Amino acid sequence: MFARTAFATSLIVFLLSLGANARTWKSADGKSSVEGEMVESVGATVKIKTDDGRELNIPLSKLSQADRDFVLAERKKKTTPAANASTGKPMAEAKQVDEAAIRAELEKMDCECRVNLDGTYLVNFQEKFQTGDVVKALPLLKQLKALHEIQLDDKATDEDLKALTELKGLKDFNNVVATSSQVTDAGLLELKALPNLKYINVIGAKKITEPGIRAAFNAIPTLELVHLKLDDGIKR
């Protein structure tokens, strides 16, 4: 499925404690590993201090999914709000969400859930997709606060686009992909309920027209780019 969009990667430095992060780090292809502890994580890179004292700066993309999940979990620990001074319990807004468990549940629904280099999520509804599956997945998707992009299968319809508007409370959600799908110009207009939508990819969606895309630009003030053809994108 096509859908590769440009988005800005925030460069946020998370200083992490030494000692507690000692582990075996594995490469993405599983062919190599190194023993060491995480010193810090900067944007899309993690610094690892090895047992022999070396410091390695390794791109997250070169690490296994398990290691990337570990880094993201450590970052969250450093950004969790303070506990209530009187009760000692976490404040309501600090409620923890087990995103690994959410991803596992989505995968049971034939949804691939990938972690981007900036810590945001991409969810891809795959071949077993049926209209109505987005609605079924909404309770899980709403808990992925860093959800950035959703890719729908080619069987997707306007009903599925309308269901996506239930995710309007997710501030990072700005990219919808429905390549070769059954969506129409009217379905694009449904997406006006998404306050941060920037990109739509409908390459191969035969029911989408250029006038319909222009209407979407008029209805969605945040929309920047719509891909209708493989070699071209329509800008505002």
C-alpha angles and dihedrals in degrees: 000000000000121000123120115152134176117246132167117259112217114226104219121163117220114190109208130196121257123237102027093071100060109135146130109275116206130199121245091252092048093234099113140029141182134202116229150102130266113252098179144333120227117187106296095353134078124202114218125191108211126215090258093055101259120137115219125193105208126181112238088232089066093056130084120264090251091056092047090051089051092053092049091049091052091050090053091053089058093050099044110122117251122269122260106273095220100045102026088224124122115269117253093255090055093066109144121235119203096223093175089060091047091052090050091053091049090052089055086060090053092258116139110215116196131184115228121217092259093053097259123126135243117199119197120193103212140203098302090059118135130181106271095038091103090058090050091050096047097094089056097040092052089061093057094087091180095051108145109167140020123198116198126203121250090260091066118125138189088275089066093049089051090052090055090064087074085075093065091118093066106095096198095050104106108131129074123182123193104156119177088359133141095248119131138206088268089057092055089057090056088066091068086093090071105091097199103037112142108156136041124181115196100154108162095012098136096195093060118094133192091243087053090053091050088052089052091053089053093049098041111053094187095052112115108167139018122188113210099152128042095238100037142048128201114229129198 
